[in-house]
Amino acid sequence: MRCAPLALLLALSAALVDSHAAAATRSFVYTYESPVLDAGRSELVPWTTFRVGRGRYYSALDGRLGFLHGFARGLQLGLYWDFRSETRDVVDDSLTQTLTRESYSEFASAAAELEYQLTDRRADVLGSALYLQATLGPRQSALEARVIVDRSVGKWLLAANAVAKVKLAPIRGAQGSELETALVLEPAVAAAFLLSDATSVGVELRAPIGVGGSAESATLFGGPVLRWADQGAWAALGVAPQLLAFSGPSTGSRLDLNEHERLEVRLLAGFSL
């Protein structure tokens, strides 16, 4: 039953496709690129991210519905609504270490973003853009800043992001509530090879590194990404296993399965309106 809203959303999105409009195609699922929508263009962008594998049983399905609009030359605004479903094992009895499997689904947050393109990779040596996103939710809020650079070299597309995130989470206890903060840096690099006008295959790496507050882990994720695009629509699928924990690996593992999952799979799509 949980898949029904997603299936309906995708069906409605497909019905809105304008075959004559050019979508702002993305070639990667975690690494952003510098192109933005032309002024007056709009796009519907549904995301789905599946995360699985921690020290105890854990799986999560994150859904995101985005609306992007080009406001002026080089300036794009995005609005997002985020939904989450999680299932995990928790210790029910600290004495016997009995585990109980819990599940929940919720509206997780809403977000707004701005991206401003500084240079065009088709006309300049490098494409570049500045990106800012603010997220507000009952469990966690965040502010994210991103510097984006990319370049086309023949059939190759190269991209890199420098990312800083401040995460805020309310913690409620017997003495009242307090705000837990975390500062995370997340550099990302990616490369894709154009197989045809419609498809490309690539790889991307990202390294979430906690440098302040409650964030202490440092890990490396990476894997393949496949992109398909046509007039008015595109889709990108990325598979990103956790490759290494630079700090805080779980007992008996080279991975951090306390703060991060063993595997993430993300599917993005875009439909011009």
C-alpha positions in Angstrom: 0.0 0.0 0.0 2.9 2.3 0.7 3.9 2.1 -3.0 0.5 3.3 -4.2 1.1 7.0 -3.6 4.5 6.8 -5.3 3.0 5.0 -8.3 0.2 7.6 -8.6 2.8 10.4 -8.3 4.9 9.0 -11.1 1.8 8.5 -13.3 0.7 12.1 -12.8 4.2 13.3 -13.5 4.4 11.4 -16.7 1.1 12.9 -17.8 2.5 16.4 -17.4 5.5 15.9 -19.6 5.8 18.4 -22.5 7.7 16.7 -25.2 8.9 20.0 -26.7 10.3 21.4 -23.5 14.0 20.9 -22.5 14.5 19.5 -19.0 17.5 20.4 -16.8 19.0 17.0 -17.0 21.1 15.6 -14.2 23.7 13.0 -14.9 24.4 12.1 -11.2 22.2 11.5 -8.2 24.4 13.0 -5.4 26.7 15.4 -7.3 25.0 18.6 -8.5 25.8 20.3 -11.9 25.9 23.9 -12.9 23.1 24.2 -15.6 19.8 25.6 -14.4 16.4 25.9 -16.0 15.8 28.7 -18.4 13.7 31.6 -17.2 10.0 30.7 -17.3 10.6 27.0 -17.4 9.4 24.6 -14.7 10.1 21.0 -13.8 8.6 18.4 -11.5 11.3 16.3 -9.8 10.4 13.1 -7.8 13.2 11.4 -5.8 13.3 8.0 -4.2 16.2 6.9 -1.9 16.4 3.4 -0.4 18.8 2.9 2.5 19.6 -0.4 4.2 22.0 -2.0 6.6 23.2 -0.9 10.1 24.5 -2.7 13.1 21.0 -4.1 13.7 18.3 -4.5 11.1 17.5 -1.2 9.4 15.8 -0.1 6.2 14.4 3.2 5.1 12.6 4.6 2.1 12.9 8.4 1.6 10.5 10.1 -0.9 10.9 13.6 -2.2 8.7 15.7 -4.5 10.4 18.8 -5.9 9.2 21.7 -8.0 11.8 23.7 -9.8 11.4 27.0 -11.7 13.7 29.3 -13.6 13.1 32.8 -12.4 15.7 34.7 -14.3 18.7 34.1 -16.4 21.0 31.7 -14.4 18.7 31.7 -11.3 16.6 28.7 -10.3 14.3 28.2 -7.3 13.3 24.8 -5.9 10.6 23.7 -3.4 10.6 20.2 -1.9 8.4 18.1 0.3 10.0 15.1 2.0 8.5 11.8 3.3 10.1 9.0 5.1 9.4 5.4 6.1 11.8 3.5 8.5 12.0 0.0 9.9 14.6 -0.9 12.6 15.4 -3.2 15.4 15.6 -1.5 18.9 16.5 -2.9 22.3 13.3 -3.6 24.1 14.9 -4.9 27.4 18.3 -3.7 28.4 18.7 -6.7 30.7 17.9 -9.4 28.3 18.9 -7.4 25.1 15.6 -8.4 23.6 15.0 -6.7 20.2 11.8 -5.3 18.9 11.2 -4.3 15.3 9.6 -0.9 14.9 8.3 0.9 11.8 6.9 4.4 11.1 6.1 6.6 8.2 5.8 10.4 8.3 6.0 13.7 6.6 9.7 14.5 7.3 10.3 18.1 6.1 9.9 20.9 3.6 12.8 22.6 1.9 13.6 25.6 -0.4 16.7 26.0 -2.5 18.3 28.6 -4.7 20.9 27.9 -7.4 22.7 30.6 -9.3 24.8 29.7 -12.3 28.0 31.7 -12.6 29.6 30.3 -15.7 28.4 28.0 -18.5 30.4 24.8 -19.2 29.3 24.9 -22.8 30.9 28.3 -23.4 33.5 28.7 -20.6 36.5 26.7 -19.5 34.5 25.6 -16.4 30.8 25.6 -15.5 30.1 26.9 -12.0 27.2 27.6 -9.7 26.4 28.5 -6.1 23.7 26.6 -4.2 21.8 27.2 -0.9 19.1 25.0 0.6 17.2 25.4 3.9 15.2 22.5 5.3 12.7 22.6 8.1 11.2 19.5 9.8 9.9 18.3 13.2 12.8 15.9 13.8 15.6 17.7 12.0 16.3 21.0 10.2 19.3 21.9 8.1 21.1 24.6 6.2 23.3 23.5 3.2 25.7 25.5 1.1 27.3 24.1 -2.1 29.9 25.3 -4.6 29.5 23.5 -7.9 32.0 23.1 -10.8 31.8 20.9 -13.9 33.4 20.6 -17.3 32.6 18.8 -20.6 35.6 17.1 -22.3 34.6 15.4 -25.5 32.1 12.7 -24.4 33.1 13.0 -20.8 31.4 15.1 -18.1 33.4 15.9 -14.9 31.8 17.4 -11.8 32.8 18.3 -8.3 31.0 19.8 -5.3 32.2 21.4 -2.1 29.4 21.0 0.5 28.9 22.2 4.0 25.8 21.3 6.1 24.6 22.5 9.5 22.1 20.1 11.0 19.8 21.0 13.9 17.8 18.4 15.8 15.6 19.0 18.9 16.4 16.7 21.9 13.6 16.3 24.5 14.5 15.1 28.0 13.3 15.2 31.6 15.0 18.7 32.0 13.3 20.1 28.9 14.4 20.5 25.3 17.7 21.5 23.8 19.0 21.8 20.2 21.6 19.4 19.0 23.8 20.7 16.3 26.2 19.0 13.8 28.5 20.4 11.1 29.2 18.1 8.2 31.4 18.6 5.2 30.6 16.4 2.2 32.9 16.8 -0.8 31.7 14.9 -4.0 33.3 14.1 -7.3 31.8 12.4 -10.4 32.5 11.5 -14.0 30.2 10.3 -16.7 30.7 9.0 -20.2 28.1 9.8 -22.9 27.1 6.5 -24.6 24.6 8.3 -26.8 22.5 11.5 -26.9 20.1 9.8 -24.5 22.2 7.8 -22.1 25.4 8.1 -20.0 27.1 5.9 -17.5 29.4 7.1 -14.7 30.7 6.9 -11.2 30.5 9.2 -8.2 32.2 9.4 -4.9 31.2 11.4 -1.8 32.7 11.6 1.7 30.4 12.8 4.6 32.8 14.1 7.3 31.5 15.3 10.6 33.7 18.1 11.9 31.7 19.7 14.7 28.9 19.3 17.2 27.4 15.8 17.4 28.8 14.7 14.0 31.9 12.6 14.5 32.0 10.0 11.7 33.9 10.2 8.4 33.0 7.8 5.6 33.3 7.2 1.9 30.4 6.3 -0.4 30.7 5.5 -4.1 29.3 3.6 -7.0 27.9 3.6 -10.5 25.2 5.9 -11.9 23.2 5.5 -15.1 21.3 8.4 -16.8 18.7 8.4 -19.5 17.2 11.6 -21.0 14.7 12.5 -23.8 12.9 15.8 -24.7 11.0 16.9 -21.6 12.0 14.0 -19.3 15.1 12.4 -17.7 16.0 9.8 -15.1 19.1 8.9 -13.2 19.8 5.8 -11.0 22.7 5.6 -8.6 24.0 2.8 -6.4 26.3 3.9 -3.5 27.6 1.3 -1.1 29.6 2.5 1.9 33.2 1.8 1.0 35.2 2.8 4.0 34.9 4.4 7.4 37.9 6.8 8.1 36.9 7.1 11.7 34.5 5.3 14.1 34.2 1.9 12.3 31.7 -0.5 13.9 33.1 -3.4 15.9 34.3 -6.1 13.6 33.8 -4.0 10.4 35.6 -1.5 8.3 32.3 0.4 7.9 30.5 2.9 10.2 27.1 1.2 10.7 26.1 3.3 13.6 25.8 6.7 11.8 25.4 5.5 8.2 23.9 2.7 6.2 25.7 0.0 4.3 24.0 0.8 1.0 22.1 3.6 -0.6 20.2 3.4 -3.9 18.7 6.6 -5.3 16.4 7.2 -8.3 15.8 10.7 -9.6 13.5 11.8 -12.4 12.6 15.1 -14.0 9.5 16.1 -16.1 9.2 19.5 -17.8 5.9 21.3 -17.2 
